[in-house]
Every structure is written in structure tokens, then in C-alpha cells.
Amino acid sequence: MGYQFHRNFGVEFRGYANIDDYEFMGVSVEVENSLSLLAKGMLPVHEHFNIYGLVGYGSVKGAIADASQTESVLQFGVGMGINNGSPLELQIEWLRLFDDSFTFDGVNFEGDSININLIYHM
């Protein structure tokens, strides 16, 4: 959910919940959920194409085996949006969910997200 104040600036609130675990070397690893408030700077490159940057603050809950931890972190990313003049827009983006300060038992983790979003502009 978001709001575009200007053709070059907006804000977004995002929520994410995991539906499946990832197994690494026999151990279950997952990002259980993430909530983010992001500022979005947009640069229209063409009538139907734009690039954007995201920066904001998020809370991420991760789990390894039976241990879980929640951290509040700086999140940032880049992306591009493509549309054909209709209210629908296809976005492809990369977002850093958490950096190497996310720690379990002395081991630091980084987490990235690659997203394909279908957005409807009202």
C-alpha cells in the first residue's frame, strides 16, 4: 500500500509473510515476516518506463531451526516499473531486507529479496 505525493516521490508500507521454509545443510531457515515503511524516489525515463530507489525502516522476524529473532533495520533497494499507459504497472526490484547485523548464535546473516510486483494505480 502506498501513496505518490509527486511524480518523483512516494511512500509505501509493505508487509510480507513466509509460506515455506528454506533448508540449508539440513537446518530450516526462514524469514517469518517483515513490515516496512519505505520512501520511494522515482525517475521517469520514458512515458512507459521508470526507475526507482527505496529506503526506509523495517522490522524482520527470522527463524533458524527452533530459534527466532526480530530485528529492526534499515532497508534499501532499486527497481524499475513498466506500463503501457494503463493503470497496471509491472515492477521488478531488488530489496535488502536485513544486513549482516542480523545475528543468530554469533553468526551474521544478510537477506535480500527479488520481487516482481503487479501494481494498480488508482
Backbone as a printed PyTorch tensor [residue, N CA C, xyz], in Angstrom:
tensor([[[  0.8540,  -1.1440,   0.0000],
         [  0.0000,   0.0000,   0.0000],
         [  0.9120,   1.2220,   0.0000]],

        [[  0.5740,   2.2140,  -0.8080],
         [  1.4170,   3.3900,  -0.8660],
         [  0.6690,   4.6070,  -1.3640]],

        [[  1.3960,   5.7300,  -1.3330],
         [  0.8310,   6.9840,  -1.8100],
         [  1.9230,   7.7560,  -2.5360]],

        [[  1.6110,   8.2440,  -3.7440],
         [  2.5480,   9.0070,  -4.5350],
         [  2.2110,  10.4960,  -4.4030]],

        [[  3.0650,  11.2440,  -3.6650],
         [  2.8470,  12.6670,  -3.4210],
         [  3.1530,  13.5190,  -4.6520]],

        [[  4.0870,  13.0660,  -5.4310],
         [  4.6350,  13.8270,  -6.5510],
         [  5.0500,  12.8000,  -7.5960]],

        [[  5.2420,  13.2040,  -8.8360],
         [  5.6150,  12.2160,  -9.8620],
         [  6.9770,  11.5940,  -9.5830]],

        [[  7.7820,  12.2290,  -8.6670],
         [  9.1050,  11.7050,  -8.3450],
         [  9.2460,  11.1950,  -6.9170]],

        [[  8.1770,  11.2220,  -6.1270],
         [  8.3040,  10.8000,  -4.7310],
         [  7.0190,  10.1820,  -4.2060]],

        [[  7.1820,   9.1220,  -3.4190],
         [  6.0560,   8.4700,  -2.7650],
         [  6.5220,   7.7370,  -1.5200]],

        [[  5.5850,   7.1630,  -0.7980],
         [  5.8790,   6.3210,   0.3580],
         [  5.0970,   5.0190,   0.2050]],

        [[  5.6470,   3.9470,   0.7730],
         [  4.9910,   2.6460,   0.7120],
         [  5.0770,   1.9570,   2.0660]],

        [[  4.0120,   1.2580,   2.4190],
         [  4.0030,   0.3700,   3.5710],
         [  3.8790,  -1.0390,   3.0150]],

        [[  4.7900,  -1.9170,   3.4120],
         [  4.7750,  -3.2780,   2.8880],
         [  4.7640,  -4.2910,   4.0220]],

        [[  4.0610,  -5.3680,   3.7960],
         [  4.0410,  -6.4880,   4.7210],
         [  4.3210,  -7.7690,   3.9680]],

        [[  5.0500,  -8.6800,   4.6010],
         [  5.4340,  -9.9400,   3.9750],
         [  5.3430, -11.0370,   5.0070]],

        [[  4.8090, -12.1740,   4.6090],
         [  4.7900, -13.3520,   5.4700],
         [  5.2290, -14.5460,   4.6400]],

        [[  6.0100, -15.3940,   5.2350],
         [  6.5680, -16.5520,   4.5370],
         [  5.5700, -17.7150,   4.5420]],

        [[  5.5130, -18.4340,   3.4410],
         [  4.6320, -19.6000,   3.3770],
         [  5.4240, -20.9060,   3.3410]],

        [[  6.7600, -20.8170,   3.2410],
         [  7.5730, -22.0260,   3.1470],
         [  8.9510, -21.7710,   3.7470]],

        [[  9.5540, -22.8190,   4.3140],
         [ 10.9030, -22.7390,   4.8670],
         [ 11.9190, -23.0980,   3.7990]],

        [[ 13.1320, -22.6160,   4.0050],
         [ 14.2640, -22.9740,   3.1560],
         [ 15.1640, -23.8650,   3.9880]],

        [[ 15.6320, -24.9550,   3.4050],
         [ 16.5140, -25.8540,   4.1350],
         [ 17.9330, -25.6930,   3.6380]],

        [[ 18.8510, -25.4420,   4.6000],
         [ 20.2670, -25.2530,   4.2910],
         [ 21.0760, -26.1760,   5.1830]],

        [[ 21.7560, -27.1260,   4.5610],
         [ 22.5860, -28.1020,   5.2740],
         [ 21.7900, -28.8170,   6.3730]],

        [[ 20.5420, -29.1660,   6.0690],
         [ 19.6980, -29.9030,   6.9940],
         [ 19.0390, -29.0710,   8.0780]],

        [[ 19.1730, -27.7320,   8.0070],
         [ 18.5930, -26.8520,   9.0180],
         [ 17.5580, -25.9530,   8.3540]],

        [[ 16.3850, -25.8240,   8.9640],
         [ 15.3170, -24.9710,   8.4480],
         [ 15.6580, -23.5010,   8.6980]],

        [[ 15.5910, -22.6870,   7.6270],
         [ 15.8740, -21.2480,   7.6950],
         [ 14.7020, -20.5170,   7.0460]],

        [[ 14.1880, -19.4570,   7.6900],
         [ 13.1000, -18.6980,   7.0780],
         [ 13.0240, -17.2700,   7.6020]],

        [[ 12.5280, -16.3830,   6.7600],
         [ 12.1110, -15.0490,   7.1840],
         [ 10.6120, -15.1970,   7.4380]],

        [[ 10.2210, -15.1780,   8.7020],
         [  8.8250, -15.4250,   9.0490],
         [  7.9190, -14.2770,   8.6090]],

        [[  8.3580, -13.0260,   8.8570],
         [  7.5820, -11.8810,   8.4020],
         [  8.4590, -10.6370,   8.3720]],

        [[  7.9860,  -9.6520,   7.6470],
         [  8.6770,  -8.3690,   7.5220],
         [  7.6310,  -7.2750,   7.3290]],

        [[  7.7860,  -6.1870,   8.0490],
         [  6.9460,  -4.9970,   7.8840],
         [  7.8680,  -3.8220,   7.6070]],

        [[  7.5640,  -3.0220,   6.5800],
         [  8.4580,  -1.9500,   6.1550],
         [  7.6910,  -0.6740,   5.8470]],

        [[  8.3160,   0.4650,   6.1510],
         [  7.8550,   1.7740,   5.7240],
         [  8.9920,   2.3560,   4.8870]],

        [[  8.7320,   2.5760,   3.5920],
         [  9.7730,   2.9460,   2.6480],
         [  9.4460,   4.2380,   1.9240]],

        [[ 10.4550,   5.0950,   1.7510],
         [ 10.3530,   6.2580,   0.8730],
         [ 10.7820,   5.7940,  -0.5160]],

        [[ 10.1160,   6.2960,  -1.5430],
         [ 10.3750,   5.8520,  -2.9060],
         [ 10.6290,   7.0600,  -3.8000]],

        [[ 11.8470,   7.1630,  -4.3210],
         [ 12.1970,   8.2020,  -5.2820],
         [ 12.1450,   7.6200,  -6.6780]],

        [[ 11.3970,   8.2690,  -7.5880],
         [ 11.1770,   7.7360,  -8.9360],
         [ 11.7260,   8.6840,  -9.9920]],

        [[ 12.2870,   8.1060, -11.0320],
         [ 12.8020,   8.8790, -12.1560],
         [ 12.1680,   8.3500, -13.4310]],

        [[ 11.2070,   9.1010, -14.0140],
         [ 10.6110,   8.6690, -15.2840],
         [ 11.6680,   8.7530, -16.3940]],

        [[ 11.9420,   7.6280, -17.0350],
         [ 12.9240,   7.5750, -18.1130],
         [ 12.2320,   7.7300, -19.4610]],

        [[ 11.0210,   7.2190, -19.5430],
         [ 10.2170,   7.2300, -20.7620],
         [  8.7570,   7.2910, -20.3220]],

        [[  7.8780,   7.5470, -21.2390],
         [  6.4510,   7.6180, -20.9380],
         [  5.9410,   6.3410, -20.2550]],

        [[  6.5240,   5.1930, -20.6000],
         [  6.0540,   3.9120, -20.0700],
         [  7.1160,   3.1730, -19.2530]],

        [[  8.1560,   3.8690, -18.8080],
         [  9.2520,   3.2090, -18.1030],
         [  9.8310,   4.1480, -17.0480]],

        [[ 10.0370,   3.6390, -15.8150],
         [ 10.6770,   4.4400, -14.7750],
         [ 11.6190,   3.5720, -13.9570]],

        [[ 12.5750,   4.2030, -13.3270],
         [ 13.4410,   3.5240, -12.3740],
         [ 13.2180,   4.1880, -11.0230]],

        [[ 13.4670,   3.4360,  -9.9420],
         [ 13.2220,   3.9990,  -8.6170],
         [ 14.1790,   3.4200,  -7.5860]],

        [[ 14.3150,   4.1680,  -6.5090],
         [ 15.0840,   3.7330,  -5.3540],
         [ 14.2000,   3.7290,  -4.1280]],

        [[ 14.4810,   2.8100,  -3.2270],
         [ 13.7070,   2.6750,  -1.9920],
         [ 14.6530,   2.7630,  -0.7970]],

        [[ 14.2290,   3.4380,   0.2570],
         [ 14.9730,   3.4580,   1.5140],
         [ 13.9680,   3.6540,   2.6420]],

        [[ 14.1820,   2.9190,   3.7220],
         [ 13.2630,   3.0380,   4.8390],
         [ 13.6600,   2.1660,   5.9990]],

        [[ 12.6920,   1.8860,   6.8220],
         [ 12.9050,   1.1830,   8.0710],
         [ 11.9640,  -0.0050,   8.1190]],

        [[ 12.4750,  -1.1480,   8.5700],
         [ 11.6260,  -2.3240,   8.6270],
         [ 11.9110,  -3.1850,   9.8330]],

        [[ 10.9570,  -4.0050,  10.1840],
         [ 11.0920,  -4.9870,  11.2470],
         [ 11.0230,  -6.3690,  10.6020]],

        [[ 12.0240,  -7.2010,  10.8590],
         [ 12.1070,  -8.5180,  10.2450],
         [ 12.1990,  -9.5740,  11.3350]],

        [[ 11.3850, -10.6340,  11.2170],
         [ 11.4490, -11.7620,  12.1360],
         [ 11.9600, -12.9700,  11.3610]],

        [[ 13.0840, -13.5090,  11.8030],
         [ 13.6780, -14.6570,  11.1460],
         [ 13.7680, -15.8380,  12.0940]],

        [[ 13.8770, -17.0320,  11.5230],
         [ 13.9800, -18.2420,  12.3330],
         [ 14.9760, -19.2080,  11.7090]],

        [[ 15.7680, -19.8130,  12.5740],
         [ 16.6760, -20.8940,  12.1810],
         [ 16.4070, -22.0380,  13.1360]],

        [[ 16.0550, -23.1960,  12.5700],
         [ 15.6370, -24.3550,  13.3650],
         [ 14.4930, -23.9150,  14.2760]],

        [[ 14.6610, -24.0030,  15.6050],
         [ 13.5920, -23.6350,  16.5350],
         [ 13.8010, -22.2710,  17.1720]],

        [[ 14.8680, -21.5680,  16.8030],
         [ 15.1530, -20.2520,  17.3840],
         [ 14.6730, -19.1580,  16.4440]],

        [[ 14.0480, -18.1120,  17.0030],
         [ 13.6240, -16.9880,  16.1620],
         [ 14.0960, -15.6800,  16.7990]],

        [[ 14.2130, -14.6600,  15.9560],
         [ 14.6910, -13.3620,  16.4100],
         [ 14.0400, -12.2790,  15.5610]],

        [[ 13.7440, -11.1360,  16.1700],
         [ 13.1840,  -9.9870,  15.4590],
         [ 14.1710,  -8.8320,  15.5530]],

        [[ 14.4290,  -8.1820,  14.4220],
         [ 15.3300,  -7.0320,  14.3720],
         [ 14.6580,  -5.9080,  13.5960]],

        [[ 14.9460,  -4.6750,  13.9720],
         [ 14.5120,  -3.5000,  13.2260],
         [ 15.7280,  -2.9650,  12.4930]],

        [[ 15.6100,  -2.7990,  11.1820],
         [ 16.7810,  -2.4950,  10.3610],
         [ 16.4570,  -1.4750,   9.2690]],

        [[ 17.5270,  -0.8500,   8.7440],
         [ 17.4390,  -0.0070,   7.5680],
         [ 17.2720,  -0.9120,   6.3530]],

        [[ 16.3180,  -0.5990,   5.4810],
         [ 16.1040,  -1.3640,   4.2560],
         [ 16.2610,  -0.4340,   3.0660]],

        [[ 16.7970,  -0.9760,   1.9590],
         [ 17.0030,  -0.1690,   0.7620],
         [ 16.9770,  -1.0660,  -0.4610]],

        [[ 16.7260,  -0.4650,  -1.6270],
         [ 16.6810,  -1.2460,  -2.8560],
         [ 16.5060,  -0.3680,  -4.0810]],

        [[ 16.4730,  -1.0330,  -5.2330],
         [ 16.2760,  -0.3620,  -6.5250],
         [ 15.3110,  -1.2000,  -7.3540]],

        [[ 14.6690,  -0.5410,  -8.3220],
         [ 13.7470,  -1.2630,  -9.1840],
         [ 13.4010,  -0.4700, -10.4250]],

        [[ 12.5760,  -1.1050, -11.2550],
         [ 12.0810,  -0.4340, -12.4540],
         [ 10.6300,  -0.8210, -12.6510]],

        [[  9.8700,   0.1300, -13.2250],
         [  8.4610,  -0.0910, -13.4970],
         [  8.1780,   0.0880, -14.9760]],

        [[  7.3020,  -0.7690, -15.5060],
         [  6.9410,  -0.7450, -16.9240],
         [  5.4210,  -0.7590, -17.0140]],

        [[  4.8580,   0.1520, -17.8280],
         [  3.4160,   0.1110, -18.0780],
         [  3.1550,   0.5380, -19.5120]],

        [[  1.9360,   0.3170, -19.9700],
         [  1.5750,   0.6770, -21.3500],
         [  0.5540,   1.8190, -21.3900]],

        [[  0.5430,   2.6360, -20.3520],
         [ -0.4040,   3.7430, -20.2810],
         [ -1.6660,   3.4000, -19.5160]],

        [[ -1.8220,   2.1550, -19.1130],
         [ -2.9890,   1.7510, -18.3260],
         [ -2.6560,   1.9000, -16.8330]],

        [[ -3.6290,   1.7270, -15.9360],
         [ -3.3450,   1.8260, -14.5010],
         [ -2.4700,   0.6820, -13.9690]],

        [[ -2.2970,  -0.3870, -14.7350],
         [ -1.4620,  -1.5120, -14.2890],
         [  0.0100,  -1.2430, -14.5890]],

        [[  0.8690,  -1.5920, -13.6440],
         [  2.3050,  -1.4320, -13.8130],
         [  3.0070,  -2.6920, -13.3300]],

        [[  3.9690,  -3.1730, -14.0900],
         [  4.8030,  -4.3090, -13.7040],
         [  6.1130,  -3.7600, -13.1610]],

        [[  6.4810,  -4.1800, -11.9530],
         [  7.7120,  -3.7290, -11.3290],
         [  8.6220,  -4.9230, -11.0680]],

        [[  9.9130,  -4.7030, -11.2690],
         [ 10.9360,  -5.6960, -10.9380],
         [ 11.9210,  -4.9740, -10.0330]],

        [[ 12.2290,  -5.5830,  -8.8640],
         [ 13.0700,  -4.8780,  -7.9100],
         [ 13.9270,  -5.8070,  -7.0660]],

        [[ 14.9690,  -5.2280,  -6.5090],
         [ 15.8230,  -5.8710,  -5.5130],
         [ 15.7250,  -5.0600,  -4.2340]],

        [[ 15.5780,  -5.7310,  -3.0830],
         [ 15.4400,  -5.0550,  -1.7990],
         [ 16.2880,  -5.7790,  -0.7570]],

        [[ 17.1380,  -5.0370,  -0.0390],
         [ 17.9010,  -5.5990,   1.0790],
         [ 17.0010,  -5.5640,   2.2990]],

        [[ 16.5610,  -6.7550,   2.7540],
         [ 15.6630,  -6.8460,   3.9060],
         [ 16.4110,  -6.6580,   5.2240]],

        [[ 17.5900,  -7.2710,   5.3350],
         [ 18.4010,  -7.1040,   6.5430],
         [ 19.8620,  -7.3170,   6.1910]],

        [[ 20.7250,  -6.6040,   6.9310],
         [ 22.1580,  -6.6890,   6.6530],
         [ 22.8340,  -7.6560,   7.6210]],

        [[ 24.1550,  -7.6680,   7.6080],
         [ 24.8830,  -8.6590,   8.4050],
         [ 24.8550,  -8.3850,   9.9080]],

        [[ 24.0870,  -7.4080,  10.3670],
         [ 23.9060,  -7.2140,  11.8060],
         [ 22.8280,  -8.1550,  12.3580]],

        [[ 22.1180,  -8.8630,  11.4650],
         [ 21.1120,  -9.8420,  11.8730],
         [ 21.8620, -11.1040,  12.3190]],

        [[ 21.8360, -11.4240,  13.6250],
         [ 22.7270, -12.4340,  14.1920],
         [ 21.9610, -13.5330,  14.9210]],

        [[ 22.3780, -14.7770,  14.6760],
         [ 21.9180, -15.9370,  15.4360],
         [ 23.1470, -16.6650,  15.9640]],

        [[ 23.2200, -16.8300,  17.2660],
         [ 24.3200, -17.5720,  17.9060],
         [ 25.6820, -17.1590,  17.3760]],

        [[ 25.9130, -15.8540,  17.2260],
         [ 27.2080, -15.3460,  16.7940],
         [ 27.4710, -15.4060,  15.3010]],

        [[ 26.5000, -15.8660,  14.5080],
         [ 26.6570, -15.9340,  13.0500],
         [ 25.8040, -14.8230,  12.4320]],

        [[ 26.4160, -13.9900,  11.5840],
         [ 25.7090, -12.8830,  10.9500],
         [ 25.0960, -13.3200,   9.6280]],

        [[ 23.9110, -12.7730,   9.3210],
         [ 23.1920, -13.1120,   8.1040],
         [ 22.8050, -11.8490,   7.3450]],

        [[ 22.7430, -11.9430,   6.0170],
         [ 22.1910, -10.9060,   5.1560],
         [ 20.9960, -11.4990,   4.4380]],

        [[ 20.0040, -10.6770,   4.1440],
         [ 18.8290, -11.1610,   3.4360],
         [ 18.3840, -10.1900,   2.3590]],

        [[ 18.2840, -10.6840,   1.1400],
         [ 17.8310,  -9.8960,   0.0040],
         [ 16.5230, -10.4720,  -0.5210]],

        [[ 15.7790,  -9.6220,  -1.1870],
         [ 14.5210, -10.0370,  -1.7940],
         [ 14.5040,  -9.5510,  -3.2410]],

        [[ 14.1860, -10.4250,  -4.1600],
         [ 13.9700, -10.0490,  -5.5580],
         [ 12.4840, -10.2290,  -5.8170]],

        [[ 11.8240,  -9.1270,  -6.2080],
         [ 10.3640,  -9.1200,  -6.3120],
         [  9.8950,  -8.7720,  -7.7160]],

        [[  8.7930,  -9.3690,  -8.0940],
         [  8.0420,  -8.9890,  -9.2900],
         [  6.6640,  -8.5780,  -8.7720]],

        [[  6.3340,  -7.3010,  -8.9310],
         [  5.0930,  -6.7410,  -8.3950],
         [  4.1690,  -6.3250,  -9.5390]],

        [[  2.8890,  -6.5830,  -9.3800],
         [  1.8810,  -6.0650, -10.2930],
         [  1.0730,  -5.0280,  -9.5060]],

        [[  1.1740,  -3.7620,  -9.9210],
         [  0.6040,  -2.6380,  -9.1860],
         [ -0.5600,  -2.0420,  -9.9690]],

        [[ -1.6260,  -1.6920,  -9.2620],
         [ -2.7520,  -0.9850,  -9.8570],
         [ -2.7710,   0.4230,  -9.2820]],

        [[ -2.6240,   1.4320, -10.1460],
         [ -2.6520,   2.8400,  -9.7230],
         [ -4.0800,   3.3510,  -9.7830]],

        [[ -4.5860,   3.8350,  -8.6680],
         [ -5.9500,   4.3600,  -8.5860],
         [ -5.9870,   5.8230,  -8.9320]]])
